[in-house]
Amino acid sequence: MLRFVVSLLTQQAWVSLGIQKAPGAEDVEQDLPQAKVAIDTLEFVVSKLAPDLESQEKAELDSVLSNLQINYVKRA
């Protein structure tokens, strides 16, 4: 269930950053406050999952989170 939440938050963050189109949307729209909420929530969920993750899974999630954070800073 938490992995599903991670996937949803990741997709929402990319959409809110204006990098991906929302499903069914015509255009890309940027909503930085919403992106921040998704990224911060994702960071919290990943921190809670970390003790139960294998090293490769943790590295992948850390990479996704870092990419989101970098893209947020570039757009903010």
PDB file of N, CA, C and O in Angstrom:
ATOM      1  N   MET A   1       0.819  -1.190   0.000  1.00  0.00           N
ATOM      2  CA  MET A   1       0.000   0.000   0.000  1.00  0.00           C
ATOM      3  C   MET A   1       0.871   1.265   0.000  1.00  0.00           C
ATOM      4  O   MET A   1       0.604   2.212  -0.741  1.00  0.00           O
ATOM      5  N   LEU A   2       1.908   1.267   0.836  1.00  0.00           N
ATOM      6  CA  LEU A   2       2.771   2.448   0.891  1.00  0.00           C
ATOM      7  C   LEU A   2       3.553   2.636  -0.403  1.00  0.00           C
ATOM      8  O   LEU A   2       3.834   3.766  -0.801  1.00  0.00           O
ATOM      9  N   ARG A   3       3.901   1.546  -1.053  1.00  0.00           N
ATOM     10  CA  ARG A   3       4.607   1.663  -2.332  1.00  0.00           C
ATOM     11  C   ARG A   3       3.689   2.279  -3.389  1.00  0.00           C
ATOM     12  O   ARG A   3       4.147   3.023  -4.256  1.00  0.00           O
ATOM     13  N   PHE A   4       2.410   1.971  -3.315  1.00  0.00           N
ATOM     14  CA  PHE A   4       1.438   2.576  -4.216  1.00  0.00           C
ATOM     15  C   PHE A   4       1.355   4.079  -3.942  1.00  0.00           C
ATOM     16  O   PHE A   4       1.292   4.882  -4.873  1.00  0.00           O
ATOM     17  N   VAL A   5       1.355   4.449  -2.678  1.00  0.00           N
ATOM     18  CA  VAL A   5       1.319   5.862  -2.292  1.00  0.00           C
ATOM     19  C   VAL A   5       2.566   6.575  -2.820  1.00  0.00           C
ATOM     20  O   VAL A   5       2.480   7.698  -3.316  1.00  0.00           O
ATOM     21  N   VAL A   6       3.718   5.921  -2.711  1.00  0.00           N
ATOM     22  CA  VAL A   6       4.961   6.495  -3.233  1.00  0.00           C
ATOM     23  C   VAL A   6       4.822   6.764  -4.729  1.00  0.00           C
ATOM     24  O   VAL A   6       5.211   7.828  -5.211  1.00  0.00           O
ATOM     25  N   SER A   7       4.276   5.813  -5.450  1.00  0.00           N
ATOM     26  CA  SER A   7       4.087   5.967  -6.891  1.00  0.00           C
ATOM     27  C   SER A   7       3.151   7.137  -7.205  1.00  0.00           C
ATOM     28  O   SER A   7       3.442   7.944  -8.088  1.00  0.00           O
ATOM     29  N   LEU A   8       2.047   7.229  -6.497  1.00  0.00           N
ATOM     30  CA  LEU A   8       1.102   8.327  -6.714  1.00  0.00           C
ATOM     31  C   LEU A   8       1.716   9.690  -6.400  1.00  0.00           C
ATOM     32  O   LEU A   8       1.537  10.647  -7.153  1.00  0.00           O
ATOM     33  N   LEU A   9       2.436   9.770  -5.291  1.00  0.00           N
ATOM     34  CA  LEU A   9       3.059  11.036  -4.909  1.00  0.00           C
ATOM     35  C   LEU A   9       4.122  11.449  -5.917  1.00  0.00           C
ATOM     36  O   LEU A   9       4.257  12.630  -6.238  1.00  0.00           O
ATOM     37  N   THR A  10       4.872  10.474  -6.413  1.00  0.00           N
ATOM     38  CA  THR A  10       5.901  10.771  -7.405  1.00  0.00           C
ATOM     39  C   THR A  10       5.273  11.325  -8.675  1.00  0.00           C
ATOM     40  O   THR A  10       5.730  12.335  -9.210  1.00  0.00           O
ATOM     41  N   GLN A  11       4.225  10.664  -9.158  1.00  0.00           N
ATOM     42  CA  GLN A  11       3.557  11.131 -10.364  1.00  0.00           C
ATOM     43  C   GLN A  11       2.952  12.518 -10.140  1.00  0.00           C
ATOM     44  O   GLN A  11       3.066  13.388 -11.003  1.00  0.00           O
ATOM     45  N   GLN A  12       2.318  12.727  -9.003  1.00  0.00           N
ATOM     46  CA  GLN A  12       1.714  14.030  -8.711  1.00  0.00           C
ATOM     47  C   GLN A  12       2.775  15.125  -8.654  1.00  0.00           C
ATOM     48  O   GLN A  12       2.541  16.239  -9.123  1.00  0.00           O
ATOM     49  N   ALA A  13       3.921  14.821  -8.092  1.00  0.00           N
ATOM     50  CA  ALA A  13       4.995  15.814  -8.017  1.00  0.00           C
ATOM     51  C   ALA A  13       5.467  16.210  -9.409  1.00  0.00           C
ATOM     52  O   ALA A  13       5.639  17.396  -9.690  1.00  0.00           O
ATOM     53  N   TRP A  14       5.680  15.219 -10.292  1.00  0.00           N
ATOM     54  CA  TRP A  14       6.118  15.532 -11.662  1.00  0.00           C
ATOM     55  C   TRP A  14       5.066  16.364 -12.395  1.00  0.00           C
ATOM     56  O   TRP A  14       5.400  17.306 -13.113  1.00  0.00           O
ATOM     57  N   VAL A  15       3.805  16.014 -12.209  1.00  0.00           N
ATOM     58  CA  VAL A  15       2.722  16.764 -12.853  1.00  0.00           C
ATOM     59  C   VAL A  15       2.682  18.192 -12.304  1.00  0.00           C
ATOM     60  O   VAL A  15       2.575  19.148 -13.073  1.00  0.00           O
ATOM     61  N   SER A  16       2.766  18.338 -10.998  1.00  0.00           N
ATOM     62  CA  SER A  16       2.686  19.665 -10.380  1.00  0.00           C
ATOM     63  C   SER A  16       3.897  20.532 -10.717  1.00  0.00           C
ATOM     64  O   SER A  16       3.796  21.758 -10.747  1.00  0.00           O
ATOM     65  N   LEU A  17       5.033  19.901 -10.971  1.00  0.00           N
ATOM     66  CA  LEU A  17       6.215  20.658 -11.378  1.00  0.00           C
ATOM     67  C   LEU A  17       6.095  21.160 -12.817  1.00  0.00           C
ATOM     68  O   LEU A  17       6.875  22.005 -13.256  1.00  0.00           O
ATOM     69  N   GLY A  18       5.116  20.634 -13.541  1.00  0.00           N
ATOM     70  CA  GLY A  18       4.932  21.046 -14.928  1.00  0.00           C
ATOM     71  C   GLY A  18       5.833  20.295 -15.886  1.00  0.00           C
ATOM     72  O   GLY A  18       6.117  20.777 -16.982  1.00  0.00           O
ATOM     73  N   ILE A  19       6.285  19.115 -15.481  1.00  0.00           N
ATOM     74  CA  ILE A  19       7.177  18.311 -16.315  1.00  0.00           C
ATOM     75  C   ILE A  19       6.389  17.255 -17.085  1.00  0.00           C
ATOM     76  O   ILE A  19       6.761  16.893 -18.202  1.00  0.00           O
ATOM     77  N   GLN A  20       5.316  16.767 -16.501  1.00  0.00           N
ATOM     78  CA  GLN A  20       4.443  15.792 -17.152  1.00  0.00           C
ATOM     79  C   GLN A  20       3.026  16.353 -17.205  1.00  0.00           C
ATOM     80  O   GLN A  20       2.622  17.162 -16.371  1.00  0.00           O
ATOM     81  N   LYS A  21       2.284  15.896 -18.217  1.00  0.00           N
ATOM     82  CA  LYS A  21       0.868  16.259 -18.276  1.00  0.00           C
ATOM     83  C   LYS A  21       0.088  15.375 -17.317  1.00  0.00           C
ATOM     84  O   LYS A  21       0.409  14.202 -17.127  1.00  0.00           O
ATOM     85  N   ALA A  22      -0.923  15.948 -16.727  1.00  0.00           N
ATOM     86  CA  ALA A  22      -1.837  15.165 -15.892  1.00  0.00           C
ATOM     87  C   ALA A  22      -2.614  14.224 -16.810  1.00  0.00           C
ATOM     88  O   ALA A  22      -2.904  14.576 -17.953  1.00  0.00           O
ATOM     89  N   PRO A  23      -2.952  13.038 -16.321  1.00  0.00           N
ATOM     90  CA  PRO A  23      -3.734  12.118 -17.162  1.00  0.00           C
ATOM     91  C   PRO A  23      -5.021  12.792 -17.629  1.00  0.00           C
ATOM     92  O   PRO A  23      -5.793  13.314 -16.824  1.00  0.00           O
ATOM     93  N   GLY A  24      -5.234  12.772 -18.932  1.00  0.00           N
ATOM     94  CA  GLY A  24      -6.428  13.369 -19.511  1.00  0.00           C
ATOM     95  C   GLY A  24      -6.337  14.858 -19.761  1.00  0.00           C
ATOM     96  O   GLY A  24      -7.271  15.450 -20.302  1.00  0.00           O
ATOM     97  N   ALA A  25      -5.234  15.475 -19.380  1.00  0.00           N
ATOM     98  CA  ALA A  25      -5.083  16.923 -19.564  1.00  0.00           C
ATOM     99  C   ALA A  25      -4.557  17.227 -20.959  1.00  0.00           C
ATOM    100  O   ALA A  25      -3.836  16.428 -21.556  1.00  0.00           O
ATOM    101  N   GLU A  26      -4.925  18.376 -21.459  1.00  0.00           N
ATOM    102  CA  GLU A  26      -4.460  18.825 -22.767  1.00  0.00           C
ATOM    103  C   GLU A  26      -3.059  19.431 -22.681  1.00  0.00           C
ATOM    104  O   GLU A  26      -2.207  19.181 -23.533  1.00  0.00           O
ATOM    105  N   ASP A  27      -2.841  20.227 -21.643  1.00  0.00           N
ATOM    106  CA  ASP A  27      -1.584  20.961 -21.502  1.00  0.00           C
ATOM    107  C   ASP A  27      -0.907  20.645 -20.180  1.00  0.00           C
ATOM    108  O   ASP A  27      -1.521  20.119 -19.252  1.00  0.00           O
ATOM    109  N   VAL A  28       0.373  20.980 -20.122  1.00  0.00           N
ATOM    110  CA  VAL A  28       1.151  20.857 -18.889  1.00  0.00           C
ATOM    111  C   VAL A  28       0.881  22.099 -18.053  1.00  0.00           C
ATOM    112  O   VAL A  28       0.926  23.218 -18.563  1.00  0.00           O
ATOM    113  N   GLU A  29       0.600  21.903 -16.772  1.00  0.00           N
ATOM    114  CA  GLU A  29       0.362  23.033 -15.869  1.00  0.00           C
ATOM    115  C   GLU A  29       1.278  22.916 -14.674  1.00  0.00           C
ATOM    116  O   GLU A  29       1.523  21.817 -14.178  1.00  0.00           O
ATOM    117  N   GLN A  30       1.786  24.045 -14.206  1.00  0.00           N
ATOM    118  CA  GLN A  30       2.692  24.066 -13.067  1.00  0.00           C
ATOM    119  C   GLN A  30       1.967  24.585 -11.829  1.00  0.00           C
ATOM    120  O   GLN A  30       1.267  25.596 -11.887  1.00  0.00           O
ATOM    121  N   ASP A  31       2.140  23.887 -10.714  1.00  0.00           N
ATOM    122  CA  ASP A  31       1.568  24.284  -9.436  1.00  0.00           C
ATOM    123  C   ASP A  31       2.614  23.975  -8.367  1.00  0.00           C
ATOM    124  O   ASP A  31       2.593  22.908  -7.753  1.00  0.00           O
ATOM    125  N   LEU A  32       3.529  24.925  -8.155  1.00  0.00           N
ATOM    126  CA  LEU A  32       4.656  24.684  -7.254  1.00  0.00           C
ATOM    127  C   LEU A  32       4.259  24.425  -5.805  1.00  0.00           C
ATOM    128  O   LEU A  32       4.886  23.583  -5.162  1.00  0.00           O
ATOM    129  N   PRO A  33       3.247  25.104  -5.254  1.00  0.00           N
ATOM    130  CA  PRO A  33       2.856  24.758  -3.880  1.00  0.00           C
ATOM    131  C   PRO A  33       2.393  23.304  -3.766  1.00  0.00           C
ATOM    132  O   PRO A  33       2.713  22.619  -2.795  1.00  0.00           O
ATOM    133  N   GLN A  34       1.642  22.842  -4.758  1.00  0.00           N
ATOM    134  CA  GLN A  34       1.190  21.447  -4.747  1.00  0.00           C
ATOM    135  C   GLN A  34       2.368  20.489  -4.931  1.00  0.00           C
ATOM    136  O   GLN A  34       2.395  19.415  -4.330  1.00  0.00           O
ATOM    137  N   ALA A  35       3.334  20.874  -5.755  1.00  0.00           N
ATOM    138  CA  ALA A  35       4.526  20.046  -5.943  1.00  0.00           C
ATOM    139  C   ALA A  35       5.292  19.917  -4.631  1.00  0.00           C
ATOM    140  O   ALA A  35       5.781  18.837  -4.300  1.00  0.00           O
ATOM    141  N   LYS A  36       5.397  21.010  -3.888  1.00  0.00           N
ATOM    142  CA  LYS A  36       6.105  20.977  -2.604  1.00  0.00           C
ATOM    143  C   LYS A  36       5.428  20.031  -1.628  1.00  0.00           C
ATOM    144  O   LYS A  36       6.098  19.271  -0.928  1.00  0.00           O
ATOM    145  N   VAL A  37       4.117  20.073  -1.581  1.00  0.00           N
ATOM    146  CA  VAL A  37       3.366  19.173  -0.694  1.00  0.00           C
ATOM    147  C   VAL A  37       3.632  17.719  -1.083  1.00  0.00           C
ATOM    148  O   VAL A  37       3.885  16.883  -0.216  1.00  0.00           O
ATOM    149  N   ALA A  38       3.579  17.414  -2.375  1.00  0.00           N
ATOM    150  CA  ALA A  38       3.809  16.039  -2.827  1.00  0.00           C
ATOM    151  C   ALA A  38       5.232  15.588  -2.515  1.00  0.00           C
ATOM    152  O   ALA A  38       5.436  14.460  -2.066  1.00  0.00           O
ATOM    153  N   ILE A  39       6.212  16.449  -2.743  1.00  0.00           N
ATOM    154  CA  ILE A  39       7.616  16.093  -2.494  1.00  0.00           C
ATOM    155  C   ILE A  39       7.871  15.921  -1.006  1.00  0.00           C
ATOM    156  O   ILE A  39       8.529  14.963  -0.600  1.00  0.00           O
ATOM    157  N   ASP A  40       7.364  16.830  -0.190  1.00  0.00           N
ATOM    158  CA  ASP A  40       7.553  16.720   1.264  1.00  0.00           C
ATOM    159  C   ASP A  40       6.876  15.474   1.822  1.00  0.00           C
ATOM    160  O   ASP A  40       7.423  14.809   2.701  1.00  0.00           O
ATOM    161  N   THR A  41       5.698  15.160   1.318  1.00  0.00           N
ATOM    162  CA  THR A  41       4.984  13.961   1.764  1.00  0.00           C
ATOM    163  C   THR A  41       5.735  12.714   1.321  1.00  0.00           C
ATOM    164  O   THR A  41       5.856  11.755   2.083  1.00  0.00           O
ATOM    165  N   LEU A  42       6.234  12.725   0.102  1.00  0.00           N
ATOM    166  CA  LEU A  42       7.027  11.599  -0.396  1.00  0.00           C
ATOM    167  C   LEU A  42       8.271  11.391   0.463  1.00  0.00           C
ATOM    168  O   LEU A  42       8.627  10.258   0.786  1.00  0.00           O
ATOM    169  N   GLU A  43       8.922  12.477   0.828  1.00  0.00           N
ATOM    170  CA  GLU A  43      10.109  12.387   1.678  1.00  0.00           C
ATOM    171  C   GLU A  43       9.766  11.739   3.021  1.00  0.00           C
ATOM    172  O   GLU A  43      10.531  10.918   3.527  1.00  0.00           O
ATOM    173  N   PHE A  44       8.629  12.100   3.592  1.00  0.00           N
ATOM    174  CA  PHE A  44       8.195  11.523   4.863  1.00  0.00           C
ATOM    175  C   PHE A  44       7.920  10.026   4.712  1.00  0.00           C
ATOM    176  O   PHE A  44       8.363   9.229   5.539  1.00  0.00           O
ATOM    177  N   VAL A  45       7.199   9.645   3.669  1.00  0.00           N
ATOM    178  CA  VAL A  45       6.855   8.233   3.454  1.00  0.00           C
ATOM    179  C   VAL A  45       8.121   7.410   3.218  1.00  0.00           C
ATOM    180  O   VAL A  45       8.254   6.310   3.755  1.00  0.00           O
ATOM    181  N   VAL A  46       9.039   7.930   2.429  1.00  0.00           N
ATOM    182  CA  VAL A  46      10.294   7.212   2.165  1.00  0.00           C
ATOM    183  C   VAL A  46      11.084   7.037   3.459  1.00  0.00           C
ATOM    184  O   VAL A  46      11.685   5.985   3.675  1.00  0.00           O
ATOM    185  N   SER A  47      11.090   8.035   4.307  1.00  0.00           N
ATOM    186  CA  SER A  47      11.815   7.911   5.577  1.00  0.00           C
ATOM    187  C   SER A  47      11.205   6.830   6.466  1.00  0.00           C
ATOM    188  O   SER A  47      11.917   6.156   7.210  1.00  0.00           O
ATOM    189  N   LYS A  48       9.895   6.669   6.387  1.00  0.00           N
ATOM    190  CA  LYS A  48       9.227   5.622   7.173  1.00  0.00           C
ATOM    191  C   LYS A  48       9.454   4.243   6.577  1.00  0.00           C
ATOM    192  O   LYS A  48       9.515   3.254   7.307  1.00  0.00           O
ATOM    193  N   LEU A  49       9.578   4.166   5.268  1.00  0.00           N
ATOM    194  CA  LEU A  49       9.811   2.882   4.601  1.00  0.00           C
ATOM    195  C   LEU A  49      11.270   2.431   4.682  1.00  0.00           C
ATOM    196  O   LEU A  49      11.553   1.236   4.603  1.00  0.00           O
ATOM    197  N   ALA A  50      12.180   3.365   4.837  1.00  0.00           N
ATOM    198  CA  ALA A  50      13.620   3.091   4.746  1.00  0.00           C
ATOM    199  C   ALA A  50      14.091   1.876   5.549  1.00  0.00           C
ATOM    200  O   ALA A  50      14.858   1.075   5.014  1.00  0.00           O
ATOM    201  N   PRO A  51      13.674   1.702   6.794  1.00  0.00           N
ATOM    202  CA  PRO A  51      14.175   0.555   7.557  1.00  0.00           C
ATOM    203  C   PRO A  51      13.796  -0.805   6.959  1.00  0.00           C
ATOM    204  O   PRO A  51      14.473  -1.800   7.216  1.00  0.00           O
ATOM    205  N   ASP A  52      12.741  -0.854   6.179  1.00  0.00           N
ATOM    206  CA  ASP A  52      12.267  -2.115   5.612  1.00  0.00           C
ATOM    207  C   ASP A  52      12.664  -2.321   4.154  1.00  0.00           C
ATOM    208  O   ASP A  52      12.273  -3.315   3.544  1.00  0.00           O
ATOM    209  N   LEU A  53      13.428  -1.402   3.594  1.00  0.00           N
ATOM    210  CA  LEU A  53      13.804  -1.488   2.189  1.00  0.00           C
ATOM    211  C   LEU A  53      15.169  -2.141   2.019  1.00  0.00           C
ATOM    212  O   LEU A  53      16.046  -2.033   2.877  1.00  0.00           O
ATOM    213  N   GLU A  54      15.320  -2.820   0.889  1.00  0.00           N
ATOM    214  CA  GLU A  54      16.640  -3.309   0.525  1.00  0.00           C
ATOM    215  C   GLU A  54      17.448  -2.121   0.039  1.00  0.00           C
ATOM    216  O   GLU A  54      16.883  -1.092  -0.331  1.00  0.00           O
ATOM    217  N   SER A  55      18.755  -2.256   0.037  1.00  0.00           N
ATOM    218  CA  SER A  55      19.612  -1.121  -0.308  1.00  0.00           C
ATOM    219  C   SER A  55      19.339  -0.592  -1.713  1.00  0.00           C
ATOM    220  O   SER A  55      19.378   0.620  -1.930  1.00  0.00           O
ATOM    221  N   GLN A  56      19.067  -1.470  -2.662  1.00  0.00           N
ATOM    222  CA  GLN A  56      18.788  -1.025  -4.029  1.00  0.00           C
ATOM    223  C   GLN A  56      17.477  -0.234  -4.092  1.00  0.00           C
ATOM    224  O   GLN A  56      17.405   0.794  -4.765  1.00  0.00           O
ATOM    225  N   GLU A  57      16.448  -0.710  -3.396  1.00  0.00           N
ATOM    226  CA  GLU A  57      15.170   0.000  -3.374  1.00  0.00           C
ATOM    227  C   GLU A  57      15.329   1.374  -2.737  1.00  0.00           C
ATOM    228  O   GLU A  57      14.791   2.364  -3.233  1.00  0.00           O
ATOM    229  N   LYS A  58      16.067   1.427  -1.643  1.00  0.00           N
ATOM    230  CA  LYS A  58      16.287   2.705  -0.959  1.00  0.00           C
ATOM    231  C   LYS A  58      17.039   3.668  -1.865  1.00  0.00           C
ATOM    232  O   LYS A  58      16.705   4.852  -1.931  1.00  0.00           O
ATOM    233  N   ALA A  59      18.049   3.168  -2.562  1.00  0.00           N
ATOM    234  CA  ALA A  59      18.816   4.016  -3.478  1.00  0.00           C
ATOM    235  C   ALA A  59      17.932   4.556  -4.599  1.00  0.00           C
ATOM    236  O   ALA A  59      18.056   5.719  -4.982  1.00  0.00           O
ATOM    237  N   GLU A  60      17.045   3.718  -5.123  1.00  0.00           N
ATOM    238  CA  GLU A  60      16.143   4.159  -6.188  1.00  0.00           C
ATOM    239  C   GLU A  60      15.192   5.251  -5.693  1.00  0.00           C
ATOM    240  O   GLU A  60      14.987   6.258  -6.372  1.00  0.00           O
ATOM    241  N   LEU A  61      14.616   5.047  -4.512  1.00  0.00           N
ATOM    242  CA  LEU A  61      13.699   6.053  -3.964  1.00  0.00           C
ATOM    243  C   LEU A  61      14.442   7.344  -3.625  1.00  0.00           C
ATOM    244  O   LEU A  61      13.923   8.437  -3.848  1.00  0.00           O
ATOM    245  N   ASP A  62      15.637   7.221  -3.094  1.00  0.00           N
ATOM    246  CA  ASP A  62      16.437   8.415  -2.798  1.00  0.00           C
ATOM    247  C   ASP A  62      16.753   9.188  -4.080  1.00  0.00           C
ATOM    248  O   ASP A  62      16.745  10.419  -4.089  1.00  0.00           O
ATOM    249  N   SER A  63      17.029   8.458  -5.156  1.00  0.00           N
ATOM    250  CA  SER A  63      17.326   9.090  -6.437  1.00  0.00           C
ATOM    251  C   SER A  63      16.102   9.829  -6.971  1.00  0.00           C
ATOM    252  O   SER A  63      16.213  10.969  -7.423  1.00  0.00           O
ATOM    253  N   VAL A  64      14.944   9.191  -6.921  1.00  0.00           N
ATOM    254  CA  VAL A  64      13.705   9.834  -7.380  1.00  0.00           C
ATOM    255  C   VAL A  64      13.432  11.088  -6.556  1.00  0.00           C
ATOM    256  O   VAL A  64      13.100  12.138  -7.106  1.00  0.00           O
ATOM    257  N   LEU A  65      13.570  10.976  -5.258  1.00  0.00           N
ATOM    258  CA  LEU A  65      13.322  12.114  -4.374  1.00  0.00           C
ATOM    259  C   LEU A  65      14.299  13.249  -4.657  1.00  0.00           C
ATOM    260  O   LEU A  65      13.897  14.412  -4.707  1.00  0.00           O
ATOM    261  N   SER A  66      15.566  12.930  -4.842  1.00  0.00           N
ATOM    262  CA  SER A  66      16.568  13.957  -5.152  1.00  0.00           C
ATOM    263  C   SER A  66      16.261  14.652  -6.476  1.00  0.00           C
ATOM    264  O   SER A  66      16.376  15.874  -6.581  1.00  0.00           O
ATOM    265  N   ASN A  67      15.871  13.874  -7.487  1.00  0.00           N
ATOM    266  CA  ASN A  67      15.529  14.462  -8.784  1.00  0.00           C
ATOM    267  C   ASN A  67      14.340  15.406  -8.663  1.00  0.00           C
ATOM    268  O   ASN A  67      14.332  16.480  -9.265  1.00  0.00           O
ATOM    269  N   LEU A  68      13.346  15.012  -7.892  1.00  0.00           N
ATOM    270  CA  LEU A  68      12.195  15.887  -7.678  1.00  0.00           C
ATOM    271  C   LEU A  68      12.600  17.167  -6.967  1.00  0.00           C
ATOM    272  O   LEU A  68      12.186  18.259  -7.357  1.00  0.00           O
ATOM    273  N   GLN A  69      13.406  17.033  -5.929  1.00  0.00           N
ATOM    274  CA  GLN A  69      13.838  18.211  -5.167  1.00  0.00           C
ATOM    275  C   GLN A  69      14.659  19.154  -6.025  1.00  0.00           C
ATOM    276  O   GLN A  69      14.485  20.370  -5.942  1.00  0.00           O
ATOM    277  N   ILE A  70      15.548  18.620  -6.843  1.00  0.00           N
ATOM    278  CA  ILE A  70      16.367  19.452  -7.726  1.00  0.00           C
ATOM    279  C   ILE A  70      15.491  20.189  -8.732  1.00  0.00           C
ATOM    280  O   ILE A  70      15.683  21.382  -8.967  1.00  0.00           O
ATOM    281  N   ASN A  71      14.536  19.488  -9.322  1.00  0.00           N
ATOM    282  CA  ASN A  71      13.638  20.110 -10.286  1.00  0.00           C
ATOM    283  C   ASN A  71      12.755  21.164  -9.630  1.00  0.00           C
ATOM    284  O   ASN A  71      12.432  22.175 -10.253  1.00  0.00           O
ATOM    285  N   TYR A  72      12.364  20.938  -8.386  1.00  0.00           N
ATOM    286  CA  TYR A  72      11.574  21.945  -7.675  1.00  0.00           C
ATOM    287  C   TYR A  72      12.399  23.222  -7.478  1.00  0.00           C
ATOM    288  O   TYR A  72      11.920  24.328  -7.728  1.00  0.00           O
ATOM    289  N   VAL A  73      13.628  23.051  -7.031  1.00  0.00           N
ATOM    290  CA  VAL A  73      14.491  24.227  -6.785  1.00  0.00           C
ATOM    291  C   VAL A  73      14.731  24.996  -8.089  1.00  0.00           C
ATOM    292  O   VAL A  73      14.743  26.227  -8.086  1.00  0.00           O
ATOM    293  N   LYS A  74      14.918  24.287  -9.190  1.00  0.00           N
ATOM    294  CA  LYS A  74      15.133  24.957 -10.475  1.00  0.00           C
ATOM    295  C   LYS A  74      13.926  25.790 -10.888  1.00  0.00           C
ATOM    296  O   LYS A  74      14.080  26.819 -11.547  1.00  0.00           O
ATOM    297  N   ARG A  75      12.736  25.360 -10.512  1.00  0.00           N
ATOM    298  CA  ARG A  75      11.523  26.051 -10.941  1.00  0.00           C
ATOM    299  C   ARG A  75      11.040  27.085  -9.923  1.00  0.00           C
ATOM    300  O   ARG A  75      10.266  27.977 -10.270  1.00  0.00           O
ATOM    301  N   ALA A  76      11.478  26.976  -8.698  1.00  0.00           N
ATOM    302  CA  ALA A  76      11.000  27.888  -7.642  1.00  0.00           C
ATOM    303  C   ALA A  76      11.678  29.246  -7.715  1.00  0.00           C
ATOM    304  O   ALA A  76      11.390  30.124  -6.902  1.00  0.00           O
TER     305      ALA A  76
END
